Amino acid sequence: MQTGYATILAENIVALSSTIQKQIPANYGDVDYKSTIEYARQLTVKCELLKRHLVDEMRAEGYTWAEVGHVLGVTRGTAWEVYS
């Protein structure tokens, strides 16, 4: 398993999550919605990249589409359609 790329993506996810947390004050009174939504969008993109990378690694290690689908919480067919 090649973890370098996955580690970089995971670090990006942690950094973006931390940034989002800092953007939202405890009282929610002064939320910068545009920036916070942009950080959330970036977080979503990074999470999807990490998920795709890990699915590729699963497939390279011999996992079936049914097994991948089970981990993702979708059917075998949906896993194949989305990630192949």
mmCIF file as gemmi writes it, N, C-alpha and C atoms, coordinates in Angstrom:
data_model
loop_
_atom_site.group_PDB
_atom_site.id
_atom_site.type_symbol
_atom_site.label_atom_id
_atom_site.label_alt_id
_atom_site.label_comp_id
_atom_site.label_asym_id
_atom_site.label_entity_id
_atom_site.label_seq_id
_atom_site.pdbx_PDB_ins_code
_atom_site.Cartn_x
_atom_site.Cartn_y
_atom_site.Cartn_z
_atom_site.occupancy
_atom_site.B_iso_or_equiv
_atom_site.pdbx_formal_charge
_atom_site.auth_seq_id
_atom_site.auth_asym_id
_atom_site.pdbx_PDB_model_num
ATOM 1 N N . MET Axp A 1 ? 0.842 -1.181 0 1 0 ? 1 A 1
ATOM 2 C CA . MET Axp A 1 ? 0 0 0 1 0 ? 1 A 1
ATOM 3 C C . MET Axp A 1 ? 0.888 1.247 0 1 0 ? 1 A 1
ATOM 4 N N . GLN Axp A 2 ? 0.612 2.161 -0.893 1 0 ? 2 A 1
ATOM 5 C CA . GLN Axp A 2 ? 1.353 3.41 -0.946 1 0 ? 2 A 1
ATOM 6 C C . GLN Axp A 2 ? 0.628 4.445 -0.102 1 0 ? 2 A 1
ATOM 7 N N . THR Axp A 3 ? 1.231 4.818 1.011 1 0 ? 3 A 1
ATOM 8 C CA . THR Axp A 3 ? 0.542 5.705 1.943 1 0 ? 3 A 1
ATOM 9 C C . THR Axp A 3 ? 0.923 7.162 1.784 1 0 ? 3 A 1
ATOM 10 N N . GLY Axp A 4 ? 1.953 7.488 1.019 1 0 ? 4 A 1
ATOM 11 C CA . GLY Axp A 4 ? 2.397 8.864 0.898 1 0 ? 4 A 1
ATOM 12 C C . GLY Axp A 4 ? 1.294 9.815 0.464 1 0 ? 4 A 1
ATOM 13 N N . TYR Axp A 5 ? 0.641 9.498 -0.634 1 0 ? 5 A 1
ATOM 14 C CA . TYR Axp A 5 ? -0.429 10.353 -1.158 1 0 ? 5 A 1
ATOM 15 C C . TYR Axp A 5 ? -1.602 10.41 -0.18 1 0 ? 5 A 1
ATOM 16 N N . ALA Axp A 6 ? -1.959 9.272 0.384 1 0 ? 6 A 1
ATOM 17 C CA . ALA Axp A 6 ? -3.061 9.233 1.346 1 0 ? 6 A 1
ATOM 18 C C . ALA Axp A 6 ? -2.725 10.069 2.57 1 0 ? 6 A 1
ATOM 19 N N . THR Axp A 7 ? -1.492 10.018 3.015 1 0 ? 7 A 1
ATOM 20 C CA . THR Axp A 7 ? -1.075 10.807 4.18 1 0 ? 7 A 1
ATOM 21 C C . THR Axp A 7 ? -1.166 12.291 3.885 1 0 ? 7 A 1
ATOM 22 N N . ILE Axp A 8 ? -0.717 12.7 2.72 1 0 ? 8 A 1
ATOM 23 C CA . ILE Axp A 8 ? -0.798 14.113 2.335 1 0 ? 8 A 1
ATOM 24 C C . ILE Axp A 8 ? -2.251 14.566 2.294 1 0 ? 8 A 1
ATOM 25 N N . LEU Axp A 9 ? -3.113 13.764 1.703 1 0 ? 9 A 1
ATOM 26 C CA . LEU Axp A 9 ? -4.532 14.119 1.647 1 0 ? 9 A 1
ATOM 27 C C . LEU Axp A 9 ? -5.129 14.187 3.044 1 0 ? 9 A 1
ATOM 28 N N . ALA Axp A 10 ? -4.782 13.239 3.897 1 0 ? 10 A 1
ATOM 29 C CA . ALA Axp A 10 ? -5.312 13.238 5.265 1 0 ? 10 A 1
ATOM 30 C C . ALA Axp A 10 ? -4.845 14.481 6.019 1 0 ? 10 A 1
ATOM 31 N N . GLU Axp A 11 ? -3.6 14.876 5.825 1 0 ? 11 A 1
ATOM 32 C CA . GLU Axp A 11 ? -3.088 16.088 6.469 1 0 ? 11 A 1
ATOM 33 C C . GLU Axp A 11 ? -3.847 17.319 5.977 1 0 ? 11 A 1
ATOM 34 N N . ASN Axp A 12 ? -4.142 17.367 4.685 1 0 ? 12 A 1
ATOM 35 C CA . ASN Axp A 12 ? -4.93 18.468 4.124 1 0 ? 12 A 1
ATOM 36 C C . ASN Axp A 12 ? -6.322 18.506 4.735 1 0 ? 12 A 1
ATOM 37 N N . ILE Axp A 13 ? -6.913 17.337 4.915 1 0 ? 13 A 1
ATOM 38 C CA . ILE Axp A 13 ? -8.26 17.248 5.49 1 0 ? 13 A 1
ATOM 39 C C . ILE Axp A 13 ? -8.246 17.775 6.926 1 0 ? 13 A 1
ATOM 40 N N . VAL Axp A 14 ? -7.244 17.385 7.696 1 0 ? 14 A 1
ATOM 41 C CA . VAL Axp A 14 ? -7.14 17.858 9.079 1 0 ? 14 A 1
ATOM 42 C C . VAL Axp A 14 ? -6.957 19.373 9.105 1 0 ? 14 A 1
ATOM 43 N N . ALA Axp A 15 ? -6.104 19.901 8.234 1 0 ? 15 A 1
ATOM 44 C CA . ALA Axp A 15 ? -5.855 21.342 8.199 1 0 ? 15 A 1
ATOM 45 C C . ALA Axp A 15 ? -7.118 22.108 7.825 1 0 ? 15 A 1
ATOM 46 N N . LEU Axp A 16 ? -7.842 21.619 6.817 1 0 ? 16 A 1
ATOM 47 C CA . LEU Axp A 16 ? -9.078 22.289 6.407 1 0 ? 16 A 1
ATOM 48 C C . LEU Axp A 16 ? -10.135 22.206 7.5 1 0 ? 16 A 1
ATOM 49 N N . SER Axp A 17 ? -10.224 21.056 8.169 1 0 ? 17 A 1
ATOM 50 C CA . SER Axp A 17 ? -11.186 20.91 9.257 1 0 ? 17 A 1
ATOM 51 C C . SER Axp A 17 ? -10.888 21.9 10.369 1 0 ? 17 A 1
ATOM 52 N N . SER Axp A 18 ? -9.623 22.05 10.687 1 0 ? 18 A 1
ATOM 53 C CA . SER Axp A 18 ? -9.209 22.984 11.729 1 0 ? 18 A 1
ATOM 54 C C . SER Axp A 18 ? -9.549 24.417 11.322 1 0 ? 18 A 1
ATOM 55 N N . THR Axp A 19 ? -9.333 24.739 10.053 1 0 ? 19 A 1
ATOM 56 C CA . THR Axp A 19 ? -9.649 26.075 9.556 1 0 ? 19 A 1
ATOM 57 C C . THR Axp A 19 ? -11.139 26.345 9.651 1 0 ? 19 A 1
ATOM 58 N N . ILE Axp A 20 ? -11.944 25.373 9.296 1 0 ? 20 A 1
ATOM 59 C CA . ILE Axp A 20 ? -13.398 25.539 9.383 1 0 ? 20 A 1
ATOM 60 C C . ILE Axp A 20 ? -13.802 25.757 10.833 1 0 ? 20 A 1
ATOM 61 N N . GLN Axp A 21 ? -13.231 24.98 11.729 1 0 ? 21 A 1
ATOM 62 C CA . GLN Axp A 21 ? -13.565 25.121 13.145 1 0 ? 21 A 1
ATOM 63 C C . GLN Axp A 21 ? -13.225 26.524 13.64 1 0 ? 21 A 1
ATOM 64 N N . LYS Axp A 22 ? -12.103 27.07 13.202 1 0 ? 22 A 1
ATOM 65 C CA . LYS Axp A 22 ? -11.701 28.417 13.613 1 0 ? 22 A 1
ATOM 66 C C . LYS Axp A 22 ? -12.606 29.488 13.011 1 0 ? 22 A 1
ATOM 67 N N . GLN Axp A 23 ? -13.189 29.202 11.85 1 0 ? 23 A 1
ATOM 68 C CA . GLN Axp A 23 ? -14.051 30.162 11.166 1 0 ? 23 A 1
ATOM 69 C C . GLN Axp A 23 ? -15.388 30.35 11.875 1 0 ? 23 A 1
ATOM 70 N N . ILE Axp A 24 ? -15.806 29.351 12.628 1 0 ? 24 A 1
ATOM 71 C CA . ILE Axp A 24 ? -17.133 29.404 13.245 1 0 ? 24 A 1
ATOM 72 C C . ILE Axp A 24 ? -16.978 29.7 14.728 1 0 ? 24 A 1
ATOM 73 N N . PRO Axp A 25 ? -17.285 30.933 15.134 1 0 ? 25 A 1
ATOM 74 C CA . PRO Axp A 25 ? -17.187 31.264 16.556 1 0 ? 25 A 1
ATOM 75 C C . PRO Axp A 25 ? -18.223 30.507 17.379 1 0 ? 25 A 1
ATOM 76 N N . ALA Axp A 26 ? -17.957 30.402 18.665 1 0 ? 26 A 1
ATOM 77 C CA . ALA Axp A 26 ? -18.835 29.64 19.561 1 0 ? 26 A 1
ATOM 78 C C . ALA Axp A 26 ? -20.27 30.144 19.529 1 0 ? 26 A 1
ATOM 79 N N . ASN Axp A 27 ? -20.464 31.445 19.362 1 0 ? 27 A 1
ATOM 80 C CA . ASN Axp A 27 ? -21.825 31.988 19.394 1 0 ? 27 A 1
ATOM 81 C C . ASN Axp A 27 ? -22.452 32.087 17.996 1 0 ? 27 A 1
ATOM 82 N N . TYR Axp A 28 ? -21.727 31.718 16.969 1 0 ? 28 A 1
ATOM 83 C CA . TYR Axp A 28 ? -22.192 31.761 15.576 1 0 ? 28 A 1
ATOM 84 C C . TYR Axp A 28 ? -22.622 33.157 15.127 1 0 ? 28 A 1
ATOM 85 N N . GLY Axp A 29 ? -22.277 34.17 15.905 1 0 ? 29 A 1
ATOM 86 C CA . GLY Axp A 29 ? -22.732 35.509 15.581 1 0 ? 29 A 1
ATOM 87 C C . GLY Axp A 29 ? -21.999 36.156 14.422 1 0 ? 29 A 1
ATOM 88 N N . ASP Axp A 30 ? -20.739 35.846 14.267 1 0 ? 30 A 1
ATOM 89 C CA . ASP Axp A 30 ? -19.936 36.523 13.256 1 0 ? 30 A 1
ATOM 90 C C . ASP Axp A 30 ? -19.359 35.545 12.236 1 0 ? 30 A 1
ATOM 91 N N . VAL Axp A 31 ? -20.149 34.634 11.812 1 0 ? 31 A 1
ATOM 92 C CA . VAL Axp A 31 ? -19.685 33.63 10.855 1 0 ? 31 A 1
ATOM 93 C C . VAL Axp A 31 ? -19.484 34.282 9.488 1 0 ? 31 A 1
ATOM 94 N N . ASP Axp A 32 ? -18.333 34.042 8.894 1 0 ? 32 A 1
ATOM 95 C CA . ASP Axp A 32 ? -18.078 34.458 7.515 1 0 ? 32 A 1
ATOM 96 C C . ASP Axp A 32 ? -18.533 33.295 6.634 1 0 ? 32 A 1
ATOM 97 N N . TYR Axp A 33 ? -19.781 33.34 6.224 1 0 ? 33 A 1
ATOM 98 C CA . TYR Axp A 33 ? -20.389 32.208 5.516 1 0 ? 33 A 1
ATOM 99 C C . TYR Axp A 33 ? -19.671 31.884 4.215 1 0 ? 33 A 1
ATOM 100 N N . LYS Axp A 34 ? -19.303 32.895 3.441 1 0 ? 34 A 1
ATOM 101 C CA . LYS Axp A 34 ? -18.652 32.624 2.155 1 0 ? 34 A 1
ATOM 102 C C . LYS Axp A 34 ? -17.346 31.859 2.341 1 0 ? 34 A 1
ATOM 103 N N . SER Axp A 35 ? -16.514 32.323 3.255 1 0 ? 35 A 1
ATOM 104 C CA . SER Axp A 35 ? -15.235 31.649 3.484 1 0 ? 35 A 1
ATOM 105 C C . SER Axp A 35 ? -15.439 30.257 4.058 1 0 ? 35 A 1
ATOM 106 N N . THR Axp A 36 ? -16.349 30.145 4.995 1 0 ? 36 A 1
ATOM 107 C CA . THR Axp A 36 ? -16.588 28.857 5.636 1 0 ? 36 A 1
ATOM 108 C C . THR Axp A 36 ? -17.121 27.843 4.63 1 0 ? 36 A 1
ATOM 109 N N . ILE Axp A 37 ? -18.021 28.26 3.776 1 0 ? 37 A 1
ATOM 110 C CA . ILE Axp A 37 ? -18.543 27.361 2.743 1 0 ? 37 A 1
ATOM 111 C C . ILE Axp A 37 ? -17.445 26.97 1.767 1 0 ? 37 A 1
ATOM 112 N N . GLU Axp A 38 ? -16.572 27.913 1.424 1 0 ? 38 A 1
ATOM 113 C CA . GLU Axp A 38 ? -15.458 27.598 0.527 1 0 ? 38 A 1
ATOM 114 C C . GLU Axp A 38 ? -14.524 26.578 1.166 1 0 ? 38 A 1
ATOM 115 N N . TYR Axp A 39 ? -14.205 26.745 2.451 1 0 ? 39 A 1
ATOM 116 C CA . TYR Axp A 39 ? -13.367 25.762 3.133 1 0 ? 39 A 1
ATOM 117 C C . TYR Axp A 39 ? -14.061 24.403 3.178 1 0 ? 39 A 1
ATOM 118 N N . ALA Axp A 40 ? -15.351 24.396 3.41 1 0 ? 40 A 1
ATOM 119 C CA . ALA Axp A 40 ? -16.108 23.14 3.433 1 0 ? 40 A 1
ATOM 120 C C . ALA Axp A 40 ? -16.092 22.474 2.062 1 0 ? 40 A 1
ATOM 121 N N . ARG Axp A 41 ? -16.199 23.278 1.004 1 0 ? 41 A 1
ATOM 122 C CA . ARG Axp A 41 ? -16.133 22.737 -0.351 1 0 ? 41 A 1
ATOM 123 C C . ARG Axp A 41 ? -14.769 22.099 -0.593 1 0 ? 41 A 1
ATOM 124 N N . GLN Axp A 42 ? -13.716 22.789 -0.183 1 0 ? 42 A 1
ATOM 125 C CA . GLN Axp A 42 ? -12.369 22.249 -0.342 1 0 ? 42 A 1
ATOM 126 C C . GLN Axp A 42 ? -12.201 20.954 0.451 1 0 ? 42 A 1
ATOM 127 N N . LEU Axp A 43 ? -12.763 20.923 1.639 1 0 ? 43 A 1
ATOM 128 C CA . LEU Axp A 43 ? -12.703 19.726 2.47 1 0 ? 43 A 1
ATOM 129 C C . LEU Axp A 43 ? -13.398 18.557 1.779 1 0 ? 43 A 1
ATOM 130 N N . THR Axp A 44 ? -14.554 18.818 1.198 1 0 ? 44 A 1
ATOM 131 C CA . THR Axp A 44 ? -15.305 17.786 0.484 1 0 ? 44 A 1
ATOM 132 C C . THR Axp A 44 ? -14.489 17.242 -0.688 1 0 ? 44 A 1
ATOM 133 N N . VAL Axp A 45 ? -13.846 18.127 -1.427 1 0 ? 45 A 1
ATOM 134 C CA . VAL Axp A 45 ? -13.024 17.709 -2.573 1 0 ? 45 A 1
ATOM 135 C C . VAL Axp A 45 ? -11.866 16.832 -2.093 1 0 ? 45 A 1
ATOM 136 N N . LYS Axp A 46 ? -11.184 17.258 -1.025 1 0 ? 46 A 1
ATOM 137 C CA . LYS Axp A 46 ? -10.053 16.478 -0.511 1 0 ? 46 A 1
ATOM 138 C C . LYS Axp A 46 ? -10.504 15.111 -0.005 1 0 ? 46 A 1
ATOM 139 N N . CYS Axp A 47 ? -11.639 15.076 0.674 1 0 ? 47 A 1
ATOM 140 C CA . CYS Axp A 47 ? -12.165 13.792 1.165 1 0 ? 47 A 1
ATOM 141 C C . CYS Axp A 47 ? -12.493 12.861 0.002 1 0 ? 47 A 1
ATOM 142 N N . GLU Axp A 48 ? -13.073 13.396 -1.047 1 0 ? 48 A 1
ATOM 143 C CA . GLU Axp A 48 ? -13.395 12.575 -2.213 1 0 ? 48 A 1
ATOM 144 C C . GLU Axp A 48 ? -12.12 12.055 -2.878 1 0 ? 48 A 1
ATOM 145 N N . LEU Axp A 49 ? -11.094 12.91 -2.978 1 0 ? 49 A 1
ATOM 146 C CA . LEU Axp A 49 ? -9.816 12.463 -3.541 1 0 ? 49 A 1
ATOM 147 C C . LEU Axp A 49 ? -9.212 11.343 -2.707 1 0 ? 49 A 1
ATOM 148 N N . LEU Axp A 50 ? -9.259 11.489 -1.381 1 0 ? 50 A 1
ATOM 149 C CA . LEU Axp A 50 ? -8.728 10.449 -0.505 1 0 ? 50 A 1
ATOM 150 C C . LEU Axp A 50 ? -9.512 9.149 -0.668 1 0 ? 50 A 1
ATOM 151 N N . LYS Axp A 51 ? -10.82 9.265 -0.74 1 0 ? 51 A 1
ATOM 152 C CA . LYS Axp A 51 ? -11.658 8.069 -0.897 1 0 ? 51 A 1
ATOM 153 C C . LYS Axp A 51 ? -11.338 7.367 -2.22 1 0 ? 51 A 1
ATOM 154 N N . ARG Axp A 52 ? -11.224 8.137 -3.284 1 0 ? 52 A 1
ATOM 155 C CA . ARG Axp A 52 ? -10.898 7.533 -4.579 1 0 ? 52 A 1
ATOM 156 C C . ARG Axp A 52 ? -9.531 6.855 -4.546 1 0 ? 52 A 1
ATOM 157 N N . HIS Axp A 53 ? -8.569 7.509 -3.93 1 0 ? 53 A 1
ATOM 158 C CA . HIS Axp A 53 ? -7.229 6.935 -3.832 1 0 ? 53 A 1
ATOM 159 C C . HIS Axp A 53 ? -7.259 5.615 -3.058 1 0 ? 53 A 1
ATOM 160 N N . LEU Axp A 54 ? -7.972 5.605 -1.949 1 0 ? 54 A 1
ATOM 161 C CA . LEU Axp A 54 ? -8.036 4.39 -1.136 1 0 ? 54 A 1
ATOM 162 C C . LEU Axp A 54 ? -8.796 3.274 -1.846 1 0 ? 54 A 1
ATOM 163 N N . VAL Axp A 55 ? -9.827 3.611 -2.605 1 0 ? 55 A 1
ATOM 164 C CA . VAL Axp A 55 ? -10.528 2.605 -3.404 1 0 ? 55 A 1
ATOM 165 C C . VAL Axp A 55 ? -9.57 2.023 -4.445 1 0 ? 55 A 1
ATOM 166 N N . ASP Axp A 56 ? -8.784 2.877 -5.088 1 0 ? 56 A 1
ATOM 167 C CA . ASP Axp A 56 ? -7.794 2.387 -6.059 1 0 ? 56 A 1
ATOM 168 C C . ASP Axp A 56 ? -6.816 1.427 -5.392 1 0 ? 56 A 1
ATOM 169 N N . GLU Axp A 57 ? -6.385 1.772 -4.177 1 0 ? 57 A 1
ATOM 170 C CA . GLU Axp A 57 ? -5.466 0.887 -3.458 1 0 ? 57 A 1
ATOM 171 C C . GLU Axp A 57 ? -6.136 -0.434 -3.088 1 0 ? 57 A 1
ATOM 172 N N . MET Axp A 58 ? -7.4 -0.371 -2.671 1 0 ? 58 A 1
ATOM 173 C CA . MET Axp A 58 ? -8.132 -1.607 -2.36 1 0 ? 58 A 1
ATOM 174 C C . MET Axp A 58 ? -8.194 -2.507 -3.588 1 0 ? 58 A 1
ATOM 175 N N . ARG Axp A 59 ? -8.539 -1.917 -4.719 1 0 ? 59 A 1
ATOM 176 C CA . ARG Axp A 59 ? -8.654 -2.709 -5.943 1 0 ? 59 A 1
ATOM 177 C C . ARG Axp A 59 ? -7.297 -3.295 -6.335 1 0 ? 59 A 1
ATOM 178 N N . ALA Axp A 60 ? -6.231 -2.502 -6.18 1 0 ? 60 A 1
ATOM 179 C CA . ALA Axp A 60 ? -4.889 -2.985 -6.519 1 0 ? 60 A 1
ATOM 180 C C . ALA Axp A 60 ? -4.476 -4.149 -5.615 1 0 ? 60 A 1
ATOM 181 N N . GLU Axp A 61 ? -5.005 -4.178 -4.4 1 0 ? 61 A 1
ATOM 182 C CA . GLU Axp A 61 ? -4.69 -5.267 -3.474 1 0 ? 61 A 1
ATOM 183 C C . GLU Axp A 61 ? -5.615 -6.466 -3.646 1 0 ? 61 A 1
ATOM 184 N N . GLY Axp A 62 ? -6.557 -6.38 -4.596 1 0 ? 62 A 1
ATOM 185 C CA . GLY Axp A 62 ? -7.38 -7.537 -4.92 1 0 ? 62 A 1
ATOM 186 C C . GLY Axp A 62 ? -8.774 -7.56 -4.328 1 0 ? 62 A 1
ATOM 187 N N . TYR Axp A 63 ? -9.182 -6.497 -3.675 1 0 ? 63 A 1
ATOM 188 C CA . TYR Axp A 63 ? -10.544 -6.453 -3.15 1 0 ? 63 A 1
ATOM 189 C C . TYR Axp A 63 ? -11.534 -6.421 -4.308 1 0 ? 63 A 1
ATOM 190 N N . THR Axp A 64 ? -12.661 -7.093 -4.136 1 0 ? 64 A 1
ATOM 191 C CA . THR Axp A 64 ? -13.694 -7.119 -5.167 1 0 ? 64 A 1
ATOM 192 C C . THR Axp A 64 ? -14.523 -5.838 -5.092 1 0 ? 64 A 1
ATOM 193 N N . TRP Axp A 65 ? -15.278 -5.582 -6.155 1 0 ? 65 A 1
ATOM 194 C CA . TRP Axp A 65 ? -16.166 -4.422 -6.149 1 0 ? 65 A 1
ATOM 195 C C . TRP Axp A 65 ? -17.25 -4.585 -5.088 1 0 ? 65 A 1
ATOM 196 N N . ALA Axp A 66 ? -17.627 -5.816 -4.795 1 0 ? 66 A 1
ATOM 197 C CA . ALA Axp A 66 ? -18.612 -6.042 -3.73 1 0 ? 66 A 1
ATOM 198 C C . ALA Axp A 66 ? -18.032 -5.636 -2.38 1 0 ? 66 A 1
ATOM 199 N N . GLU Axp A 67 ? -16.773 -5.975 -2.142 1 0 ? 67 A 1
ATOM 200 C CA . GLU Axp A 67 ? -16.127 -5.593 -0.883 1 0 ? 67 A 1
ATOM 201 C C . GLU Axp A 67 ? -15.953 -4.076 -0.789 1 0 ? 67 A 1
ATOM 202 N N . VAL Axp A 68 ? -15.555 -3.463 -1.883 1 0 ? 68 A 1
ATOM 203 C CA . VAL Axp A 68 ? -15.412 -2.002 -1.914 1 0 ? 68 A 1
ATOM 204 C C . VAL Axp A 68 ? -16.767 -1.348 -1.647 1 0 ? 68 A 1
ATOM 205 N N . GLY Axp A 69 ? -17.789 -1.845 -2.312 1 0 ? 69 A 1
ATOM 206 C CA . GLY Axp A 69 ? -19.129 -1.305 -2.126 1 0 ? 69 A 1
ATOM 207 C C . GLY Axp A 69 ? -19.589 -1.43 -0.682 1 0 ? 69 A 1
ATOM 208 N N . HIS Axp A 70 ? -19.288 -2.563 -0.062 1 0 ? 70 A 1
ATOM 209 C CA . HIS Axp A 70 ? -19.676 -2.769 1.334 1 0 ? 70 A 1
ATOM 210 C C . HIS Axp A 70 ? -19.032 -1.718 2.241 1 0 ? 70 A 1
ATOM 211 N N . VAL Axp A 71 ? -17.739 -1.466 2.035 1 0 ? 71 A 1
ATOM 212 C CA . VAL Axp A 71 ? -17.025 -0.471 2.839 1 0 ? 71 A 1
ATOM 213 C C . VAL Axp A 71 ? -17.62 0.925 2.618 1 0 ? 71 A 1
ATOM 214 N N . LEU Axp A 72 ? -18.002 1.22 1.38 1 0 ? 72 A 1
ATOM 215 C CA . LEU Axp A 72 ? -18.553 2.533 1.048 1 0 ? 72 A 1
ATOM 216 C C . LEU Axp A 72 ? -20.027 2.673 1.419 1 0 ? 72 A 1
ATOM 217 N N . GLY Axp A 73 ? -20.67 1.549 1.692 1 0 ? 73 A 1
ATOM 218 C CA . GLY Axp A 73 ? -22.095 1.585 2.016 1 0 ? 73 A 1
ATOM 219 C C . GLY Axp A 73 ? -22.983 1.698 0.794 1 0 ? 73 A 1
ATOM 220 N N . VAL Axp A 74 ? -22.471 1.181 -0.328 1 0 ? 74 A 1
ATOM 221 C CA . VAL Axp A 74 ? -23.243 1.186 -1.576 1 0 ? 74 A 1
ATOM 222 C C . VAL Axp A 74 ? -23.198 -0.208 -2.194 1 0 ? 74 A 1
ATOM 223 N N . THR Axp A 75 ? -23.941 -0.398 -3.257 1 0 ? 75 A 1
ATOM 224 C CA . THR Axp A 75 ? -23.925 -1.695 -3.937 1 0 ? 75 A 1
ATOM 225 C C . THR Axp A 75 ? -22.637 -1.863 -4.728 1 0 ? 75 A 1
ATOM 226 N N . ARG Axp A 76 ? -22.379 -3.107 -5.094 1 0 ? 76 A 1
ATOM 227 C CA . ARG Axp A 76 ? -21.221 -3.413 -5.939 1 0 ? 76 A 1
ATOM 228 C C . ARG Axp A 76 ? -21.276 -2.616 -7.224 1 0 ? 76 A 1
ATOM 229 N N . GLY Axp A 77 ? -22.458 -2.577 -7.837 1 0 ? 77 A 1
ATOM 230 C CA . GLY Axp A 77 ? -22.631 -1.869 -9.097 1 0 ? 77 A 1
ATOM 231 C C . GLY Axp A 77 ? -22.382 -0.368 -8.976 1 0 ? 77 A 1
ATOM 232 N N . THR Axp A 78 ? -22.877 0.21 -7.905 1 0 ? 78 A 1
ATOM 233 C CA . THR Axp A 78 ? -22.663 1.644 -7.692 1 0 ? 78 A 1
ATOM 234 C C . THR Axp A 78 ? -21.182 1.937 -7.457 1 0 ? 78 A 1
ATOM 235 N N . ALA Axp A 79 ? -20.523 1.098 -6.675 1 0 ? 79 A 1
ATOM 236 C CA . ALA Axp A 79 ? -19.083 1.273 -6.435 1 0 ? 79 A 1
ATOM 237 C C . ALA Axp A 79 ? -18.336 1.232 -7.758 1 0 ? 79 A 1
ATOM 238 N N . TRP Axp A 80 ? -18.657 0.262 -8.583 1 0 ? 80 A 1
ATOM 239 C CA . TRP Axp A 80 ? -17.983 0.137 -9.875 1 0 ? 80 A 1
ATOM 240 C C . TRP Axp A 80 ? -18.272 1.352 -10.754 1 0 ? 80 A 1
ATOM 241 N N . GLU Axp A 81 ? -19.546 1.774 -10.829 1 0 ? 81 A 1
ATOM 242 C CA . GLU Axp A 81 ? -19.896 2.915 -11.676 1 0 ? 81 A 1
ATOM 243 C C . GLU Axp A 81 ? -19.192 4.197 -11.25 1 0 ? 81 A 1
ATOM 244 N N . VAL Axp A 82 ? -19.112 4.421 -9.953 1 0 ? 82 A 1
ATOM 245 C CA . VAL Axp A 82 ? -18.549 5.673 -9.455 1 0 ? 82 A 1
ATOM 246 C C . VAL Axp A 82 ? -17.023 5.664 -9.458 1 0 ? 82 A 1
ATOM 247 N N . TYR Axp A 83 ? -16.414 4.526 -9.139 1 0 ? 83 A 1
ATOM 248 C CA . TYR Axp A 83 ? -14.969 4.5 -8.898 1 0 ? 83 A 1
ATOM 249 C C . TYR Axp A 83 ? -14.139 3.758 -9.93 1 0 ? 83 A 1
ATOM 250 N N . SER Axp A 84 ? -14.764 3.196 -10.954 1 0 ? 84 A 1
ATOM 251 C CA . SER Axp A 84 ? -13.936 2.504 -11.957 1 0 ? 84 A 1
ATOM 252 C C . SER Axp A 84 ? -13.517 3.425 -13.063 1 0 ? 84 A 1
